[in-house]
Amino acid sequence: MLPPFWFLSYLEREGSFVVKPIIDDLIKLLGKDNVLTTREDLICHSFDATADMPSELPDVVVTPHTKEQIVEIVKLANKYMTPIYTRGSGTNLSGGTIPINKGIVLSMLNLNKILEIDAENLTATVQPGLVIQRLNDAVAPYGLMYPPDPGTVTTATMGGSVAECSGGLRGLKYGVTKHYIMGLEVVMADGSVVRVGGKTVKNVTGYDLTKLFVGSEGTLGIITEITAKLIPAPEYRKTMMAVFSDLDKAANTIRDIIGNKVIPATLEILDNVTIRTVENFMKIGLPVQAEAILLIEVDGIKEVVLKEAEIVEEICKKNGADEIKVAQTDAERDGLWTARRAALPALAQVKPTTVLEDATVPRSKIPDMIKALREIAKKYNLTIGTFGHAGDGNLHPTILTNAEDKEEMERVHKAVDEIFEVALKLGGTLSGEHGIGMAKAKYLEWEFGKAGLEVMRKIKEALDPNYLLNPGKIVGRG
Ligand SMILES: Cc1cc2nc3c(=O)[nH]c(=O)nc-3n(C[C@H](O)[C@H](O)[C@H](O)COP(=O)(O)OP(=O)(O)OC[C@H]3O[C@@H](n4cnc5c(N)ncnc54)[C@H](O)[C@@H]3O)c2cc1C
């Protein structure tokens, strides 16, 4: 049974609806400056980067500075039976931070310190509100890097990306966030604090609770400290763009590059709709007739990179690339990446609403998935631009629409259902990197079946029996 939130009395104060007793207690705990209740503050925390999601006002936003304060906030949430929505920068794309049952938005942005860089053990220990890029800036002088690099690397937090298990452009060679998280400190739903994992390279003690919390989207605990694995930064890289007039040729190129045992750091695809939209937006001389562009970057030791770049170029030629541009300087490299960086902003300016999906298939199925996306676009009379991480099968079909147009949105919803149906039929998964949140919760049973879903529910209920942590997300009741 859900706890009865309705018994809380909502009072109007300073133009905002607040729950007086809990807010008084929060102010006693955190001070007035860290308890936000104005309408503007509530609105700013009522949505995230996800389109086509409801926007709900929380009762209050809190901005604690310490783990001890978070423990006390959780105890208050239990006392008043009110939910907590943990929030980093709010850039997630699955409706993961929307406060659907009112309650407390817990902003982690003040816990943003680097606690330790251990260059000997190749680890860094950080607080969850740290922006990812700041970690990379701090470890660069040691010749190290933290590979997960979502497109939002300069705004998203470590905590948010751990809770989403974010990926990024380097996922093909370097993997995703779960491959780099070695230890966590977590405040549980009852206010207890657990530490899981640690700094050791090997650790097979008991259940792998670290992995359980990575990707748990704020539904199982509140992450208050993160120990991440670092790796030596590559000394050299080579970037190229290959243009194809035929999608199958581009797909065969992806297959052959990997088949030849070259694993690029990045292997991205842009389809024709995306190429045309980017060119219209940026005027950078992209070939608008091309069916696909591949952007490829190999990195590592210089001699190896030069050899691998040669192999990749050869494979592109053999598969009938119309044009191959190899960057000779950093400026040329930046130029090649402009098209990829501009993909989402360019698509987003075409229509008022951009529904960005995350369907992922085995990479051999990329041509089937792209063809299916074209058919879906035609069937529902929608514009879908597709770009993404072709090398790891993670595509971002992006539907350009208008949330105000009810009839079109009905077609969008049907198209999204079909996109996930096809991805699963092709042996894929609902999410390669954006998580489930609210946006994809309804599809979970398609992938896991009833029994699998039940296992997830049991985990949720064992750790958060009152559904206080981020309700409505993954298997949490809304
Ligand atoms: C333009 C754009 C490009 C993007 N590109 C990529 C990409 O390439 N790859 C990719 O994977 N994603 C991408 N994303 C999605 C998003 O940026 C990532 O998921 C990001 O890591 C989220 O971080 P955040 O700090 O914004 O988290 P938020 O959005 O604030 O939160 C995300 C989830 O984590 C939970 N959470 C936050 N902090 C904690 C904590 N301390 N403890 C427990 N739970 C917590 C929240 O409750 C929520 O469920 C992109 C988004 C946009 C808008």
The ligand as an ORCA input file, in Angstrom:
! r2SCAN-3c Opt
* xyz 0 1
  C      21.802     17.116    -24.896
  C      21.938     15.879    -24.053
  C      22.890     14.941    -24.403
  C      23.035     13.778    -23.630
  N      23.977     12.856    -24.010
  C      24.085     11.711    -23.312
  C      25.024     10.710    -23.726
  O      25.761     10.856    -24.693
  N      25.065      9.561    -22.998
  C      24.267      9.366    -21.901
  O      24.351      8.316    -21.297
  N      23.380     10.301    -21.498
  C      23.264     11.465    -22.158
  N      22.356     12.404    -21.752
  C      21.515     12.149    -20.538
  C      22.057     12.775    -19.227
  O      22.874     13.878    -19.484
  C      22.822     11.757    -18.375
  O      21.946     10.762    -17.936
  C      23.483     12.398    -17.142
  O      24.471     11.557    -16.655
  C      22.537     12.740    -16.008
  O      23.246     13.478    -15.008
  P      22.502     14.590    -14.132
  O      23.464     15.118    -13.124
  O      21.861     15.598    -14.993
  O      21.417     13.687    -13.397
  P      19.867     13.997    -13.149
  O      19.158     14.148    -14.434
  O      19.718     15.076    -12.158
  O      19.438     12.627    -12.458
  C      19.442     11.434    -13.172
  C      18.951     10.282    -12.285
  O      19.885     10.063    -11.251
  C      19.287     10.178     -9.963
  N      20.300     10.779     -9.108
  C      20.961     11.941     -9.295
  N      21.895     12.098     -8.351
  C      21.819     11.017     -7.537
  C      22.502     10.613     -6.353
  N      23.481     11.339     -5.811
  N      22.126      9.449     -5.764
  C      21.145      8.681     -6.295
  N      20.458      9.027     -7.397
  C      20.793     10.179     -8.011
  C      18.041     11.000    -10.189
  O      17.055     10.707     -9.217
  C      17.629     10.558    -11.590
  O      16.904      9.350    -11.508
  C      22.193     13.573    -22.492
  C      21.236     14.544    -22.150
  C      21.102     15.683    -22.928
  C      20.079     16.690    -22.506
*
